[in-house]
Amino acid sequence: MTAESPGVVFVRQYCDDEEESVSVLQPSLMEDDVVQFPEIVTIKDLDPKRAWYLYEEVAPLCINTESCPKPSTSRPKGSLS
């Protein structure tokens, strides 16, 4: 891919073959040769009850400890389930 040809991939079957261009975007996604990106979706923070549940119940099962970090809020009162 190149910046000069957005949405076009240059491919070869074998390393010494002639390069061919293939468009990977649907025509409806391009307007005046400008790629149209989807809207940015903002993610809401987890509520404290859910964050503590993930930390206490799910994090011990994860190899990557960053997946469910310890919540920065105090533990809510009541059941975590």
Phi and psi restraints in degrees (range 20) as a CNS / XPLOR table:
assign (resid 1 and name C) (resid 2 and name N)
       (resid 2 and name CA) (resid 2 and name C) 1.0 -137.6 20.0 2
assign (resid 2 and name N) (resid 2 and name CA)
       (resid 2 and name C) (resid 3 and name N) 1.0 158.7 20.0 2
assign (resid 2 and name C) (resid 3 and name N)
       (resid 3 and name CA) (resid 3 and name C) 1.0 -68.3 20.0 2
assign (resid 3 and name N) (resid 3 and name CA)
       (resid 3 and name C) (resid 4 and name N) 1.0 -26.2 20.0 2
assign (resid 3 and name C) (resid 4 and name N)
       (resid 4 and name CA) (resid 4 and name C) 1.0 -74.3 20.0 2
assign (resid 4 and name N) (resid 4 and name CA)
       (resid 4 and name C) (resid 5 and name N) 1.0 -21.4 20.0 2
assign (resid 4 and name C) (resid 5 and name N)
       (resid 5 and name CA) (resid 5 and name C) 1.0 -130.7 20.0 2
assign (resid 5 and name N) (resid 5 and name CA)
       (resid 5 and name C) (resid 6 and name N) 1.0 74.0 20.0 2
assign (resid 5 and name C) (resid 6 and name N)
       (resid 6 and name CA) (resid 6 and name C) 1.0 -66.2 20.0 2
assign (resid 6 and name N) (resid 6 and name CA)
       (resid 6 and name C) (resid 7 and name N) 1.0 138.1 20.0 2
assign (resid 6 and name C) (resid 7 and name N)
       (resid 7 and name CA) (resid 7 and name C) 1.0 83.1 20.0 2
assign (resid 7 and name N) (resid 7 and name CA)
       (resid 7 and name C) (resid 8 and name N) 1.0 5.8 20.0 2
assign (resid 7 and name C) (resid 8 and name N)
       (resid 8 and name CA) (resid 8 and name C) 1.0 -119.3 20.0 2
assign (resid 8 and name N) (resid 8 and name CA)
       (resid 8 and name C) (resid 9 and name N) 1.0 130.9 20.0 2
assign (resid 8 and name C) (resid 9 and name N)
       (resid 9 and name CA) (resid 9 and name C) 1.0 -110.8 20.0 2
assign (resid 9 and name N) (resid 9 and name CA)
       (resid 9 and name C) (resid 10 and name N) 1.0 136.5 20.0 2
assign (resid 9 and name C) (resid 10 and name N)
       (resid 10 and name CA) (resid 10 and name C) 1.0 -101.0 20.0 2
assign (resid 10 and name N) (resid 10 and name CA)
       (resid 10 and name C) (resid 11 and name N) 1.0 122.9 20.0 2
assign (resid 10 and name C) (resid 11 and name N)
       (resid 11 and name CA) (resid 11 and name C) 1.0 -128.4 20.0 2
assign (resid 11 and name N) (resid 11 and name CA)
       (resid 11 and name C) (resid 12 and name N) 1.0 160.5 20.0 2
assign (resid 11 and name C) (resid 12 and name N)
       (resid 12 and name CA) (resid 12 and name C) 1.0 -139.8 20.0 2
assign (resid 12 and name N) (resid 12 and name CA)
       (resid 12 and name C) (resid 13 and name N) 1.0 145.7 20.0 2
assign (resid 12 and name C) (resid 13 and name N)
       (resid 13 and name CA) (resid 13 and name C) 1.0 -73.4 20.0 2
assign (resid 13 and name N) (resid 13 and name CA)
       (resid 13 and name C) (resid 14 and name N) 1.0 -45.3 20.0 2
assign (resid 13 and name C) (resid 14 and name N)
       (resid 14 and name CA) (resid 14 and name C) 1.0 -127.6 20.0 2
assign (resid 14 and name N) (resid 14 and name CA)
       (resid 14 and name C) (resid 15 and name N) 1.0 159.0 20.0 2
assign (resid 14 and name C) (resid 15 and name N)
       (resid 15 and name CA) (resid 15 and name C) 1.0 -61.3 20.0 2
assign (resid 15 and name N) (resid 15 and name CA)
       (resid 15 and name C) (resid 16 and name N) 1.0 -27.1 20.0 2
assign (resid 15 and name C) (resid 16 and name N)
       (resid 16 and name CA) (resid 16 and name C) 1.0 -100.2 20.0 2
assign (resid 16 and name N) (resid 16 and name CA)
       (resid 16 and name C) (resid 17 and name N) 1.0 7.4 20.0 2
assign (resid 16 and name C) (resid 17 and name N)
       (resid 17 and name CA) (resid 17 and name C) 1.0 -77.0 20.0 2
assign (resid 17 and name N) (resid 17 and name CA)
       (resid 17 and name C) (resid 18 and name N) 1.0 164.5 20.0 2
assign (resid 17 and name C) (resid 18 and name N)
       (resid 18 and name CA) (resid 18 and name C) 1.0 -71.2 20.0 2
assign (resid 18 and name N) (resid 18 and name CA)
       (resid 18 and name C) (resid 19 and name N) 1.0 140.8 20.0 2
assign (resid 18 and name C) (resid 19 and name N)
       (resid 19 and name CA) (resid 19 and name C) 1.0 -72.6 20.0 2
assign (resid 19 and name N) (resid 19 and name CA)
       (resid 19 and name C) (resid 20 and name N) 1.0 139.1 20.0 2
assign (resid 19 and name C) (resid 20 and name N)
       (resid 20 and name CA) (resid 20 and name C) 1.0 -121.4 20.0 2
assign (resid 20 and name N) (resid 20 and name CA)
       (resid 20 and name C) (resid 21 and name N) 1.0 148.0 20.0 2
assign (resid 20 and name C) (resid 21 and name N)
       (resid 21 and name CA) (resid 21 and name C) 1.0 -101.2 20.0 2
assign (resid 21 and name N) (resid 21 and name CA)
       (resid 21 and name C) (resid 22 and name N) 1.0 138.0 20.0 2
assign (resid 21 and name C) (resid 22 and name N)
       (resid 22 and name CA) (resid 22 and name C) 1.0 -129.8 20.0 2
assign (resid 22 and name N) (resid 22 and name CA)
       (resid 22 and name C) (resid 23 and name N) 1.0 127.3 20.0 2
assign (resid 22 and name C) (resid 23 and name N)
       (resid 23 and name CA) (resid 23 and name C) 1.0 -82.4 20.0 2
assign (resid 23 and name N) (resid 23 and name CA)
       (resid 23 and name C) (resid 24 and name N) 1.0 128.7 20.0 2
assign (resid 23 and name C) (resid 24 and name N)
       (resid 24 and name CA) (resid 24 and name C) 1.0 -107.1 20.0 2
assign (resid 24 and name N) (resid 24 and name CA)
       (resid 24 and name C) (resid 25 and name N) 1.0 0.4 20.0 2
assign (resid 24 and name C) (resid 25 and name N)
       (resid 25 and name CA) (resid 25 and name C) 1.0 -104.7 20.0 2
assign (resid 25 and name N) (resid 25 and name CA)
       (resid 25 and name C) (resid 26 and name N) 1.0 147.7 20.0 2
assign (resid 25 and name C) (resid 26 and name N)
       (resid 26 and name CA) (resid 26 and name C) 1.0 -75.3 20.0 2
assign (resid 26 and name N) (resid 26 and name CA)
       (resid 26 and name C) (resid 27 and name N) 1.0 145.7 20.0 2
assign (resid 26 and name C) (resid 27 and name N)
       (resid 27 and name CA) (resid 27 and name C) 1.0 -55.8 20.0 2
assign (resid 27 and name N) (resid 27 and name CA)
       (resid 27 and name C) (resid 28 and name N) 1.0 -31.9 20.0 2
assign (resid 27 and name C) (resid 28 and name N)
       (resid 28 and name CA) (resid 28 and name C) 1.0 -69.9 20.0 2
assign (resid 28 and name N) (resid 28 and name CA)
       (resid 28 and name C) (resid 29 and name N) 1.0 -17.7 20.0 2
assign (resid 28 and name C) (resid 29 and name N)
       (resid 29 and name CA) (resid 29 and name C) 1.0 -85.4 20.0 2
assign (resid 29 and name N) (resid 29 and name CA)
       (resid 29 and name C) (resid 30 and name N) 1.0 -9.9 20.0 2
assign (resid 29 and name C) (resid 30 and name N)
       (resid 30 and name CA) (resid 30 and name C) 1.0 -112.9 20.0 2
assign (resid 30 and name N) (resid 30 and name CA)
       (resid 30 and name C) (resid 31 and name N) 1.0 137.6 20.0 2
assign (resid 30 and name C) (resid 31 and name N)
       (resid 31 and name CA) (resid 31 and name C) 1.0 -138.9 20.0 2
assign (resid 31 and name N) (resid 31 and name CA)
       (resid 31 and name C) (resid 32 and name N) 1.0 115.5 20.0 2
assign (resid 31 and name C) (resid 32 and name N)
       (resid 32 and name CA) (resid 32 and name C) 1.0 55.2 20.0 2
assign (resid 32 and name N) (resid 32 and name CA)
       (resid 32 and name C) (resid 33 and name N) 1.0 43.2 20.0 2
assign (resid 32 and name C) (resid 33 and name N)
       (resid 33 and name CA) (resid 33 and name C) 1.0 60.8 20.0 2
assign (resid 33 and name N) (resid 33 and name CA)
       (resid 33 and name C) (resid 34 and name N) 1.0 22.6 20.0 2
assign (resid 33 and name C) (resid 34 and name N)
       (resid 34 and name CA) (resid 34 and name C) 1.0 -116.2 20.0 2
assign (resid 34 and name N) (resid 34 and name CA)
       (resid 34 and name C) (resid 35 and name N) 1.0 127.8 20.0 2
assign (resid 34 and name C) (resid 35 and name N)
       (resid 35 and name CA) (resid 35 and name C) 1.0 -73.6 20.0 2
assign (resid 35 and name N) (resid 35 and name CA)
       (resid 35 and name C) (resid 36 and name N) 1.0 130.8 20.0 2
assign (resid 35 and name C) (resid 36 and name N)
       (resid 36 and name CA) (resid 36 and name C) 1.0 -96.6 20.0 2
assign (resid 36 and name N) (resid 36 and name CA)
       (resid 36 and name C) (resid 37 and name N) 1.0 118.8 20.0 2
assign (resid 36 and name C) (resid 37 and name N)
       (resid 37 and name CA) (resid 37 and name C) 1.0 -95.0 20.0 2
assign (resid 37 and name N) (resid 37 and name CA)
       (resid 37 and name C) (resid 38 and name N) 1.0 152.6 20.0 2
assign (resid 37 and name C) (resid 38 and name N)
       (resid 38 and name CA) (resid 38 and name C) 1.0 -69.6 20.0 2
assign (resid 38 and name N) (resid 38 and name CA)
       (resid 38 and name C) (resid 39 and name N) 1.0 164.2 20.0 2
assign (resid 38 and name C) (resid 39 and name N)
       (resid 39 and name CA) (resid 39 and name C) 1.0 -64.8 20.0 2
assign (resid 39 and name N) (resid 39 and name CA)
       (resid 39 and name C) (resid 40 and name N) 1.0 149.7 20.0 2
assign (resid 39 and name C) (resid 40 and name N)
       (resid 40 and name CA) (resid 40 and name C) 1.0 -78.5 20.0 2
assign (resid 40 and name N) (resid 40 and name CA)
       (resid 40 and name C) (resid 41 and name N) 1.0 130.1 20.0 2
assign (resid 40 and name C) (resid 41 and name N)
       (resid 41 and name CA) (resid 41 and name C) 1.0 -100.0 20.0 2
assign (resid 41 and name N) (resid 41 and name CA)
       (resid 41 and name C) (resid 42 and name N) 1.0 123.9 20.0 2
assign (resid 41 and name C) (resid 42 and name N)
       (resid 42 and name CA) (resid 42 and name C) 1.0 -87.5 20.0 2
assign (resid 42 and name N) (resid 42 and name CA)
       (resid 42 and name C) (resid 43 and name N) 1.0 138.0 20.0 2
assign (resid 42 and name C) (resid 43 and name N)
       (resid 43 and name CA) (resid 43 and name C) 1.0 -99.6 20.0 2
assign (resid 43 and name N) (resid 43 and name CA)
       (resid 43 and name C) (resid 44 and name N) 1.0 130.2 20.0 2
assign (resid 43 and name C) (resid 44 and name N)
       (resid 44 and name CA) (resid 44 and name C) 1.0 -77.7 20.0 2
assign (resid 44 and name N) (resid 44 and name CA)
       (resid 44 and name C) (resid 45 and name N) 1.0 150.7 20.0 2
assign (resid 44 and name C) (resid 45 and name N)
       (resid 45 and name CA) (resid 45 and name C) 1.0 -69.5 20.0 2
assign (resid 45 and name N) (resid 45 and name CA)
       (resid 45 and name C) (resid 46 and name N) 1.0 153.3 20.0 2
assign (resid 45 and name C) (resid 46 and name N)
       (resid 46 and name CA) (resid 46 and name C) 1.0 -70.6 20.0 2
assign (resid 46 and name N) (resid 46 and name CA)
       (resid 46 and name C) (resid 47 and name N) 1.0 146.2 20.0 2
assign (resid 46 and name C) (resid 47 and name N)
       (resid 47 and name CA) (resid 47 and name C) 1.0 -72.8 20.0 2
assign (resid 47 and name N) (resid 47 and name CA)
       (resid 47 and name C) (resid 48 and name N) 1.0 154.6 20.0 2
assign (resid 47 and name C) (resid 48 and name N)
       (resid 48 and name CA) (resid 48 and name C) 1.0 -55.1 20.0 2
assign (resid 48 and name N) (resid 48 and name CA)
       (resid 48 and name C) (resid 49 and name N) 1.0 -38.6 20.0 2
assign (resid 48 and name C) (resid 49 and name N)
       (resid 49 and name CA) (resid 49 and name C) 1.0 -61.1 20.0 2
assign (resid 49 and name N) (resid 49 and name CA)
       (resid 49 and name C) (resid 50 and name N) 1.0 -45.4 20.0 2
assign (resid 49 and name C) (resid 50 and name N)
       (resid 50 and name CA) (resid 50 and name C) 1.0 -68.3 20.0 2
assign (resid 50 and name N) (resid 50 and name CA)
       (resid 50 and name C) (resid 51 and name N) 1.0 -41.1 20.0 2
assign (resid 50 and name C) (resid 51 and name N)
       (resid 51 and name CA) (resid 51 and name C) 1.0 -61.7 20.0 2
assign (resid 51 and name N) (resid 51 and name CA)
       (resid 51 and name C) (resid 52 and name N) 1.0 -43.4 20.0 2
assign (resid 51 and name C) (resid 52 and name N)
       (resid 52 and name CA) (resid 52 and name C) 1.0 -68.3 20.0 2
assign (resid 52 and name N) (resid 52 and name CA)
       (resid 52 and name C) (resid 53 and name N) 1.0 -36.9 20.0 2
assign (resid 52 and name C) (resid 53 and name N)
       (resid 53 and name CA) (resid 53 and name C) 1.0 -60.1 20.0 2
assign (resid 53 and name N) (resid 53 and name CA)
       (resid 53 and name C) (resid 54 and name N) 1.0 -48.4 20.0 2
assign (resid 53 and name C) (resid 54 and name N)
       (resid 54 and name CA) (resid 54 and name C) 1.0 -61.2 20.0 2
assign (resid 54 and name N) (resid 54 and name CA)
       (resid 54 and name C) (resid 55 and name N) 1.0 -42.3 20.0 2
assign (resid 54 and name C) (resid 55 and name N)
       (resid 55 and name CA) (resid 55 and name C) 1.0 -64.8 20.0 2
assign (resid 55 and name N) (resid 55 and name CA)
       (resid 55 and name C) (resid 56 and name N) 1.0 -43.1 20.0 2
assign (resid 55 and name C) (resid 56 and name N)
       (resid 56 and name CA) (resid 56 and name C) 1.0 -84.9 20.0 2
assign (resid 56 and name N) (resid 56 and name CA)
       (resid 56 and name C) (resid 57 and name N) 1.0 -31.6 20.0 2
assign (resid 56 and name C) (resid 57 and name N)
       (resid 57 and name CA) (resid 57 and name C) 1.0 -103.8 20.0 2
assign (resid 57 and name N) (resid 57 and name CA)
       (resid 57 and name C) (resid 58 and name N) 1.0 -35.3 20.0 2
assign (resid 57 and name C) (resid 58 and name N)
       (resid 58 and name CA) (resid 58 and name C) 1.0 -97.6 20.0 2
assign (resid 58 and name N) (resid 58 and name CA)
       (resid 58 and name C) (resid 59 and name N) 1.0 -41.1 20.0 2
assign (resid 58 and name C) (resid 59 and name N)
       (resid 59 and name CA) (resid 59 and name C) 1.0 -54.0 20.0 2
assign (resid 59 and name N) (resid 59 and name CA)
       (resid 59 and name C) (resid 60 and name N) 1.0 -40.4 20.0 2
assign (resid 59 and name C) (resid 60 and name N)
       (resid 60 and name CA) (resid 60 and name C) 1.0 -61.4 20.0 2
assign (resid 60 and name N) (resid 60 and name CA)
       (resid 60 and name C) (resid 61 and name N) 1.0 -19.9 20.0 2
assign (resid 60 and name C) (resid 61 and name N)
       (resid 61 and name CA) (resid 61 and name C) 1.0 -90.1 20.0 2
assign (resid 61 and name N) (resid 61 and name CA)
       (resid 61 and name C) (resid 62 and name N) 1.0 -7.3 20.0 2
assign (resid 61 and name C) (resid 62 and name N)
       (resid 62 and name CA) (resid 62 and name C) 1.0 -96.3 20.0 2
assign (resid 62 and name N) (resid 62 and name CA)
       (resid 62 and name C) (resid 63 and name N) 1.0 140.0 20.0 2
assign (resid 62 and name C) (resid 63 and name N)
       (resid 63 and name CA) (resid 63 and name C) 1.0 -73.8 20.0 2
assign (resid 63 and name N) (resid 63 and name CA)
       (resid 63 and name C) (resid 64 and name N) 1.0 -41.5 20.0 2
assign (resid 63 and name C) (resid 64 and name N)
       (resid 64 and name CA) (resid 64 and name C) 1.0 -85.3 20.0 2
assign (resid 64 and name N) (resid 64 and name CA)
       (resid 64 and name C) (resid 65 and name N) 1.0 107.5 20.0 2
assign (resid 64 and name C) (resid 65 and name N)
       (resid 65 and name CA) (resid 65 and name C) 1.0 -69.9 20.0 2
assign (resid 65 and name N) (resid 65 and name CA)
       (resid 65 and name C) (resid 66 and name N) 1.0 -14.8 20.0 2
assign (resid 65 and name C) (resid 66 and name N)
       (resid 66 and name CA) (resid 66 and name C) 1.0 -77.6 20.0 2
assign (resid 66 and name N) (resid 66 and name CA)
       (resid 66 and name C) (resid 67 and name N) 1.0 -11.1 20.0 2
assign (resid 66 and name C) (resid 67 and name N)
       (resid 67 and name CA) (resid 67 and name C) 1.0 -65.0 20.0 2
assign (resid 67 and name N) (resid 67 and name CA)
       (resid 67 and name C) (resid 68 and name N) 1.0 -37.6 20.0 2
assign (resid 67 and name C) (resid 68 and name N)
       (resid 68 and name CA) (resid 68 and name C) 1.0 -133.1 20.0 2
assign (resid 68 and name N) (resid 68 and name CA)
       (resid 68 and name C) (resid 69 and name N) 1.0 76.5 20.0 2
assign (resid 68 and name C) (resid 69 and name N)
       (resid 69 and name CA) (resid 69 and name C) 1.0 -68.3 20.0 2
assign (resid 69 and name N) (resid 69 and name CA)
       (resid 69 and name C) (resid 70 and name N) 1.0 160.5 20.0 2
assign (resid 69 and name C) (resid 70 and name N)
       (resid 70 and name CA) (resid 70 and name C) 1.0 -64.7 20.0 2
assign (resid 70 and name N) (resid 70 and name CA)
       (resid 70 and name C) (resid 71 and name N) 1.0 129.4 20.0 2
assign (resid 70 and name C) (resid 71 and name N)
       (resid 71 and name CA) (resid 71 and name C) 1.0 -63.3 20.0 2
assign (resid 71 and name N) (resid 71 and name CA)
       (resid 71 and name C) (resid 72 and name N) 1.0 146.2 20.0 2
assign (resid 71 and name C) (resid 72 and name N)
       (resid 72 and name CA) (resid 72 and name C) 1.0 -84.7 20.0 2
assign (resid 72 and name N) (resid 72 and name CA)
       (resid 72 and name C) (resid 73 and name N) 1.0 -10.0 20.0 2
assign (resid 72 and name C) (resid 73 and name N)
       (resid 73 and name CA) (resid 73 and name C) 1.0 -93.2 20.0 2
assign (resid 73 and name N) (resid 73 and name CA)
       (resid 73 and name C) (resid 74 and name N) 1.0 160.7 20.0 2
assign (resid 73 and name C) (resid 74 and name N)
       (resid 74 and name CA) (resid 74 and name C) 1.0 -72.3 20.0 2
assign (resid 74 and name N) (resid 74 and name CA)
       (resid 74 and name C) (resid 75 and name N) 1.0 153.9 20.0 2
assign (resid 74 and name C) (resid 75 and name N)
       (resid 75 and name CA) (resid 75 and name C) 1.0 -67.1 20.0 2
assign (resid 75 and name N) (resid 75 and name CA)
       (resid 75 and name C) (resid 76 and name N) 1.0 128.8 20.0 2
assign (resid 75 and name C) (resid 76 and name N)
       (resid 76 and name CA) (resid 76 and name C) 1.0 -70.9 20.0 2
assign (resid 76 and name N) (resid 76 and name CA)
       (resid 76 and name C) (resid 77 and name N) 1.0 154.5 20.0 2
assign (resid 76 and name C) (resid 77 and name N)
       (resid 77 and name CA) (resid 77 and name C) 1.0 -80.2 20.0 2
assign (resid 77 and name N) (resid 77 and name CA)
       (resid 77 and name C) (resid 78 and name N) 1.0 149.2 20.0 2
assign (resid 77 and name C) (resid 78 and name N)
       (resid 78 and name CA) (resid 78 and name C) 1.0 101.4 20.0 2
assign (resid 78 and name N) (resid 78 and name CA)
       (resid 78 and name C) (resid 79 and name N) 1.0 -171.8 20.0 2
assign (resid 78 and name C) (resid 79 and name N)
       (resid 79 and name CA) (resid 79 and name C) 1.0 -70.9 20.0 2
assign (resid 79 and name N) (resid 79 and name CA)
       (resid 79 and name C) (resid 80 and name N) 1.0 143.3 20.0 2
assign (resid 79 and name C) (resid 80 and name N)
       (resid 80 and name CA) (resid 80 and name C) 1.0 -95.6 20.0 2
assign (resid 80 and name N) (resid 80 and name CA)
       (resid 80 and name C) (resid 81 and name N) 1.0 -4.8 20.0 2
